[in-house]
Amino acid sequence: MHHRHTIRTRVATALAAAGVAASSLAALSVGSGTAHAETVAPLERCWGISPNIVDQPYSTARLFVSQTGPGTVTAAVRDISSFWTFSGGYESVGRLDWHNLNTNRKGTDFDTAKIALFVGGPTFALNTGPGKVRVTLSAVNRNALWAIPTTACSGTITVR
């Protein structure tokens, strides 16, 4: 299992869960680096049930996108949480397929996130090149007993 969360991402996730507007998060910076503006990219709604069954459903309709360099972005899911925090929540194995509509380049990134109360979800590092990029998000949510896939949802992001 790998994690790509930085201190800034963790702070931003906590603030977003507490109701701080995404535009306020763009002003955050840690260390000597400069924070990049974060945008919210709408998706069709993804649905799934928690592997803990009696829990909040997996339901998201947006990605939080930050430009990390020319042609590269991070895309984070932050809307997923579980009431089962004290028993460990569950794992969400996210998959983000992308297709740059300008260059026809395609790729896939995976990330696994522990889902508990106000945690968020997977964060994907994309090297798509600049242009309009069609993204499709899906996940498999699992606990010790079983794994349950979600529906897929799509949207378009702009990468500079």
C-alpha positions in Angstrom: 0.0 0.0 0.0 1.4 3.4 -0.9 0.4 6.9 0.3 1.1 10.2 -1.5 -0.4 12.4 1.2 1.7 15.5 2.1 1.2 17.6 5.2 -0.5 20.2 3.0 -2.9 17.6 1.6 -3.7 16.3 5.1 -4.3 19.8 6.4 -6.4 20.6 3.4 -8.5 17.4 3.8 -9.1 18.2 7.5 -10.2 21.7 6.7 -12.4 20.6 3.8 -14.1 18.1 6.1 -14.6 20.9 8.6 -16.4 23.0 5.9 -13.7 25.4 4.9 -14.2 26.5 1.3 -11.9 25.0 -1.4 -10.8 28.6 -2.4 -9.5 29.2 1.1 -7.3 26.0 0.8 -5.4 27.5 -2.2 -3.6 29.9 0.2 -2.1 27.1 2.2 1.6 26.4 1.9 4.0 24.3 3.9 7.8 24.7 3.8 9.4 26.7 1.1 7.1 25.5 -1.7 4.3 27.6 -3.1 0.7 26.3 -3.0 -1.0 26.0 -6.3 -4.6 27.0 -6.8 -7.0 24.1 -6.3 -10.1 23.6 -8.4 -13.1 21.4 -8.0 -13.9 19.3 -11.1 -17.4 18.0 -11.2 -18.0 14.3 -12.0 -21.1 12.3 -12.7 -22.1 10.8 -9.3 -20.3 7.5 -8.3 -22.2 5.2 -6.0 -21.4 2.2 -3.9 -22.2 0.7 -0.5 -19.6 0.5 2.2 -18.2 -2.9 2.9 -19.4 -2.4 6.4 -23.0 -2.4 5.0 -24.6 -0.3 7.9 -22.5 2.8 7.1 -22.4 5.9 5.0 -22.6 5.0 1.3 -19.6 5.7 -1.1 -20.9 8.7 -3.0 -18.8 11.3 -4.7 -19.4 13.7 -7.6 -16.1 15.7 -7.7 -12.4 15.7 -7.7 -10.1 18.3 -6.0 -7.5 19.1 -8.6 -4.1 20.8 -8.0 -1.6 21.7 -10.7 1.8 20.3 -9.6 3.8 21.2 -12.7 3.5 21.6 -16.5 1.2 18.9 -17.6 0.9 17.3 -14.2 -1.8 17.4 -11.5 -3.0 15.7 -8.4 -6.7 14.7 -8.3 -8.1 13.9 -4.8 -11.3 12.3 -3.6 -12.3 13.9 -0.3 -16.0 13.1 0.0 -15.9 9.6 1.4 -16.1 8.7 5.1 -17.2 5.9 7.4 -18.9 5.8 10.7 -16.8 2.7 11.6 -13.8 4.8 12.6 -13.1 3.0 15.9 -13.1 -0.4 14.2 -10.7 0.8 11.5 -13.1 1.9 8.8 -12.3 0.3 5.5 -9.9 0.6 2.5 -10.8 2.2 -0.8 -8.7 1.1 -3.7 -9.3 3.9 -6.2 -8.6 3.8 -10.0 -8.5 6.9 -12.2 -8.4 6.4 -15.9 -7.5 9.4 -18.0 -7.6 10.4 -21.7 -6.0 13.6 -22.9 -8.5 14.8 -25.6 -5.9 17.1 -27.2 -3.0 14.6 -27.5 -4.9 11.3 -27.3 -2.5 10.1 -24.5 -4.1 7.7 -22.0 -3.2 6.3 -18.6 -4.3 5.0 -15.3 -3.3 5.7 -11.7 -4.2 3.8 -8.6 -4.2 4.8 -4.9 -5.4 3.1 -1.7 -6.8 5.2 1.1 -8.0 4.2 4.6 -11.6 5.5 4.9 -12.7 6.6 8.4 -14.6 9.7 9.6 -13.5 12.8 7.7 -10.6 11.1 5.9 -11.4 11.7 2.3 -10.3 9.1 -0.3 -7.6 8.3 -2.8 -5.3 10.9 -4.3 -4.0 10.4 -7.8 -0.8 11.8 -9.4 -1.4 12.3 -13.2 1.1 13.2 -15.9 -1.3 13.8 -18.7 0.3 16.7 -20.5 -1.6 19.9 -21.0 -5.1 20.0 -22.4 -8.6 18.9 -21.7 -8.5 15.5 -20.0 -11.4 13.1 -19.6 -11.2 11.2 -16.3 -13.1 8.1 -15.1 -13.1 7.3 -11.4 -14.0 3.9 -9.9 -13.1 2.1 -6.6 -13.2 -1.2 -4.8 -14.0 -0.8 -1.2 -12.9 -3.6 1.1 -12.8 -4.7 4.7 -11.5 -8.0 6.2 -14.6 -9.9 4.9 -15.2 -8.8 1.4 -14.7 -6.2 -1.4 -17.5 -4.3 -3.1 -16.9 -2.3 -6.3 -18.5 1.1 -6.9 -20.0 2.5 -10.1 -17.7 4.5 -12.3 -18.2 8.2 -12.9 -16.6 10.6 -15.4 -15.8 14.2 -15.9 -13.3 16.6 -17.6 -10.4 18.4 -16.1 -8.2 21.1 -17.6 -4.4 20.6 -17.2 -2.0 23.4 -17.9 
